[in-house]
Amino acid sequence: MLAARPTAHGLRFAALVALVIALFGGALAAGPDKDALLLTLRSSTVFAPLAVVVGSAVLVAAMVPRTLLALVGGAIFGTWSGSAYVLLGVTAGATMAYVVGRFLGRGYVAMRLRGRLALIEAWVARHGVWAVVVSRMIPMIPFAVSNYAFGTTSVRARQFITGTILGALPATLAYAALGSATVHQNWLGTKIAGTAVVILGIGGTIGTYLVWRRHPRVSLTKVK
């Protein structure tokens, strides 16, 4: 018997998976490094703030690490201005990826939710902003991949944007401070910012373990 023809939703989802894999592989193989970004921004001082915002948006959608962008933003503009520019760009880029994920993947995922995946989806939908914030603070989950993935869930755009800003803010500040302190050879500031980065990573890991240890069990108990 011939296999059923792929549905439109299935084809879109396949395109989304292919896009994410291609972008992720491209970012690993040929993503810009810190020195290249610094040189580019310093060569255009008049439009540098706009370049940071727009560039951060495009690069985040292309899966360049947001921590690298925050580091460069802090090195060029200082902790506070650099954080603001990068956070704006990162949020815009994350939203673009979310929209792509929504268009290509939501229909397929919604039709395929079963069992534990359906419970996780229900938890994510119920907690909205908090679910996005938690994901932003998990070191093991690539920020860029999660942007596309959230588009396939029932999390609303407003919740996604709010959660992204709240969740990305601490790390953006810490890495911008690290970039600023490093370029100005402020070794005390570098140590403080570096310690903050480590604490955020450890705290995010522990917090994530506690959240996911509790909530899936609660959901399963309620279903039973």
Secondary structure, 3 states (H helix, E strand, C coil): CCCCCCCHHHHHHHHHHHHHHHHHHHHHHHCCCHHHHHHHHHCCCCCHHHHHHHHHHHHHHCCCCHHHHHHHHHHHHCHHHHHHHHHHHHHHHHHHHHHHHHHHHHHHHHHHCCHHHHHHHHHHHHHCHHHHHHHHCCCCCCHHHHHHHHHCCCCCHHHHHHHHHHHHHHHHHHHHHHHHHHHCCCHHHHHHHHHHHHHHHHHHHHHHHHHHHHHHHHHHHHHC
